[in-house]
Amino acid sequence: MALTTWAGSRNHEGLLRKMRNSKTIMRVFGLTALLVILWTTALCAQKMVVPVKLQLAILLKALTYDRHLKEKADGEILVAICYHQEQKQSVEVKDELLEATKASLDSIENIPLRFTSVDMQKDDLAAVITRQGVDILYVTPLSSAVAESITAVSREKKTTTVTGVPDYIKSGVAVAIGIKGDKPQIIINLPAAKAEGADFSSELLKLAKVIQ
Amino acid sequence: MRPVHMLMCLLCAAGCLLFGTVEAQTGQGVYQSDDLDDLMGMELEDLLKISVFSAARHQQKLTDSPRSVSVITREEIRRRNYRTTPEALNELVGVLVQETNYGGGSPFIRGLVGNQILILIDGIRLNNAIFRLGPNQYLNTVDINQIERIEVVRGTGSVLYGSDALGGVINIVTKSEKAGEGRIDLQGRSFVRYASADQGTIGRVEFRGSGRPWGLIGGLSYKKFGDLRAGRGIGLQTYTGYDESDADFKLNLRLKEGHQVTAALQHVRQTDVPRTDRLASGVNLKYEWNPQARDLAYAQYEASDLGSLVNTVRLALSYQTQSGTVQTILTATPDVQDEYFDRVNTLGASFQLSSTLGKRQLLTYGVEYYGDRIASSKVNVDFATGTETQAEGTFADGSTYRSMGAFLQDEIQVYRPLSLVLGARYSRFRVRANLDDPNTGSLEIRSTPHAVTGSAYALCRLTDKVTATLGVAQGFRAPDIDDLTILGSFSSGFEVPNPDLTPEQSINYEFGLRVQHSRYSGSVYYFFTDIQDMIVRGAGEFNGLPFMDYNGNGIQDPGEEDVYQRRNLGRARIQGSEAEGRLRILPFLTAIANLAWIRGDDLAADTPLRRMPPLRGKLGLDWSTTKGMWIEVYSLFAAKQDRLAPGDVSDPRIPDGGTPGYLTLNLRGGIDIRPYGNFTLGCENVTNQAYRLHGSGIDGPGINLVIGYELPVEWL
């Protein structure tokens, strides 16, 4: 009713007075806040829920359960961190990962381990995978569309994708770290993992939430 | 309840409410950084147990607990090839495992032992109403081969776990197989262990399997130990060997995502277990448990991720039977054998929930109930006449002991470097027993003690690597059947029950510093425990008189003994310090060390407290490669303990003048050769040193070659 009254008013000051008097301003604020919360919630769904170092440790441990990992690695595991130079959180996560790993993380299961980064804005992902021999793609917080473009390449190149953004499982990323209760949870998109050439043992599948 | 206790509980409860309000207002969180090297050193399953308090990158490792906690992992148990569960604790900082006999093993934590230490198996109390005050053998009724890990919390844990948790809590977590996701997996494992000092063999077969949506694990163990050969100058110790057989089974069923039911069975039976100190001293010709058994069955329902109000739910129902037959023949009466039979059936139920309040609080709360029913009898066998006579058992036959408790704990992240853990608990007990003695007639014991306890711990991250902890906590031990139903003559008089006994109460203060770095880690704790209302034997009354008035004339005549009762008269103070550290010298080489000092005083008697452990510790080097090969060289050492209580001086287990100090040198190593199995080889006490852990009835093994071989089998 109040909105109809405003629309019918041609007196600007009168309109403001009516708004104040009828508490409409509170309703507008409330509606705006609700929209902001919903929008923020939607954004958060695209974000990581587990600290970077913890998710990296879990992801690397989980990858050792891939029966094809040694064969694919061919002497060295190269992890490429996919990020977007224009997206602040993506760059922060990339930097944090590179900083954390440069100190001492140089092997896993006795296989040398190396990290590199790929800027999704300017680099050609397929070319980087082929040229450098990338085995694992780590997907930082990006947009779903970019995540889907990464998984399209990963399936073609048989490169396993991992991420700390649980929502990217829907975009076809093979392994994600989400949260269950107050603890981290491994989420595995089994068809995606198979399409990327990974063969995870049942030991890992038992520990994970598996999307068939 | 004392005013200070009441005040502390009120403060804890007020704290919970206050910080609940603050949380609701600010909604801010804390991020605690972690070291990637440390995380990479953990097993995947352990990484998945790290709490992540919110979706805003807040996390807390379980090791960030403000409590002083030590954990023995499954990998350590496998590598170190321990003979028994109690012996596995002996290398932990601040823990001394006293062995009255080779089939025993009672841990001292912060100077306390027996029913002042709480033992849990998968969260279910092993302690029951007949646990006695001194060292006992019950921890050795848990098969080391079925254990996944052992968590030892030093200091009181009464708020979460109730009675008996004065000195510490030992939580034994048994092996489990998670429900599978896809195809059926079936695996097996066989394990054998041989040790030269006792000519002992241990064998175990284990199977595990999983499919969708089930997982199961089970095993059978058999152990046969001969008499133990001690170090130089002592040699073979007779009356030490015994046999044991064990069986266990656990089934996990996933009802749906986040909902799981677990059913488990455990059985332990030991035979011909001699009590060495009584036999070696010549007091008894025979003193052995034959058999001693424990059976546990429990079912548990766990649910997680239930919604915004409740995060997790755990409902457990358990039934445990602990029984033992002790056969004794005194040297003075070689024709008479006393056969004591005691059995405790315990029904347990617990309901526990946890809820996160916003981003900064984790509430753990619940209720629990345990009901013990005791069967106790005695048979006197006269070999000369061939007659058997029934007599009163050690405890009141048919007595019951029920305990109920409700608890609340709130873990609060106050602001960036500071978190608090506040807790409160109310416990109530109901004891019913009927006693009969020709000197007193029938006595009906009715007692309903209760206790209110609180605790407050703070953890402050001083830097990324250094953490300080500060805590104050109340503990209690409610009087049990052993305290409430003693009736009869002893060397100094006649003891009658005291139904007005109240719980022993303690206040524990502790301060700790921890450092955690990828190359080194360590901790130092200082604690101070004040125990009040300790249950001790003191002058008492029966029918209003301080003596047994057998002829009813109201005057103490010759032969009419003084009356004694258990009373809350004792007071003690214990303080000590515990330090431990690890330093990675080279990528594959780590130095490890720990040291613990403790001092206890009986304030009522103005003497040292009984059985206080000496200064003791461990020093070692661990060399481990990533190719599954490892070697550990270590020394266990203790200073002489000559600060003795009067009870220690008269204890035949403690040598005249005190227990001498010692230093043993030990080696162990192993190699994992897939798929042929895992080999371990150890040489304990290389220098064949003669030594005794303070208060033990036996000496430690002399030079001891320990060989283990584990063969895994994958069927499907």
HADDOCK unambig.tbl for C-alpha pairs under 7 A between the chains (distance, minus, plus):
assign (segid A and resid 49 and name CA) (segid B and resid 55 and name CA) 4.75 0.50 0.50
assign (segid A and resid 49 and name CA) (segid B and resid 56 and name CA) 6.44 0.50 0.50
assign (segid A and resid 49 and name CA) (segid B and resid 57 and name CA) 5.97 0.50 0.50
assign (segid A and resid 50 and name CA) (segid B and resid 52 and name CA) 6.94 0.50 0.50
assign (segid A and resid 50 and name CA) (segid B and resid 57 and name CA) 5.65 0.50 0.50
assign (segid A and resid 51 and name CA) (segid B and resid 57 and name CA) 5.17 0.50 0.50
assign (segid A and resid 53 and name CA) (segid B and resid 36 and name CA) 5.85 0.50 0.50
assign (segid A and resid 54 and name CA) (segid B and resid 39 and name CA) 6.81 0.50 0.50
assign (segid A and resid 57 and name CA) (segid B and resid 39 and name CA) 6.09 0.50 0.50
assign (segid A and resid 57 and name CA) (segid B and resid 40 and name CA) 5.56 0.50 0.50
assign (segid A and resid 58 and name CA) (segid B and resid 44 and name CA) 6.33 0.50 0.50
assign (segid A and resid 58 and name CA) (segid B and resid 47 and name CA) 6.60 0.50 0.50
assign (segid A and resid 61 and name CA) (segid B and resid 44 and name CA) 6.11 0.50 0.50
assign (segid A and resid 100 and name CA) (segid B and resid 36 and name CA) 6.80 0.50 0.50
assign (segid A and resid 110 and name CA) (segid B and resid 626 and name CA) 6.95 0.50 0.50
assign (segid A and resid 180 and name CA) (segid B and resid 305 and name CA) 6.12 0.50 0.50
assign (segid A and resid 181 and name CA) (segid B and resid 304 and name CA) 6.20 0.50 0.50
assign (segid A and resid 181 and name CA) (segid B and resid 305 and name CA) 4.69 0.50 0.50
assign (segid A and resid 181 and name CA) (segid B and resid 311 and name CA) 5.83 0.50 0.50
assign (segid A and resid 182 and name CA) (segid B and resid 51 and name CA) 5.22 0.50 0.50
assign (segid A and resid 182 and name CA) (segid B and resid 52 and name CA) 4.81 0.50 0.50
assign (segid A and resid 182 and name CA) (segid B and resid 53 and name CA) 5.20 0.50 0.50
assign (segid A and resid 182 and name CA) (segid B and resid 54 and name CA) 6.81 0.50 0.50
assign (segid A and resid 183 and name CA) (segid B and resid 48 and name CA) 6.27 0.50 0.50
assign (segid A and resid 183 and name CA) (segid B and resid 49 and name CA) 5.98 0.50 0.50
assign (segid A and resid 183 and name CA) (segid B and resid 50 and name CA) 5.79 0.50 0.50
assign (segid A and resid 183 and name CA) (segid B and resid 51 and name CA) 4.67 0.50 0.50
assign (segid A and resid 183 and name CA) (segid B and resid 52 and name CA) 5.11 0.50 0.50
assign (segid A and resid 184 and name CA) (segid B and resid 48 and name CA) 5.42 0.50 0.50
assign (segid A and resid 184 and name CA) (segid B and resid 52 and name CA) 6.74 0.50 0.50
assign (segid A and resid 185 and name CA) (segid B and resid 48 and name CA) 6.49 0.50 0.50
assign (segid A and resid 202 and name CA) (segid B and resid 182 and name CA) 6.90 0.50 0.50
assign (segid A and resid 205 and name CA) (segid B and resid 181 and name CA) 5.96 0.50 0.50
assign (segid A and resid 206 and name CA) (segid B and resid 178 and name CA) 6.50 0.50 0.50
assign (segid A and resid 206 and name CA) (segid B and resid 179 and name CA) 6.43 0.50 0.50
assign (segid A and resid 206 and name CA) (segid B and resid 180 and name CA) 4.92 0.50 0.50
assign (segid A and resid 206 and name CA) (segid B and resid 181 and name CA) 5.45 0.50 0.50
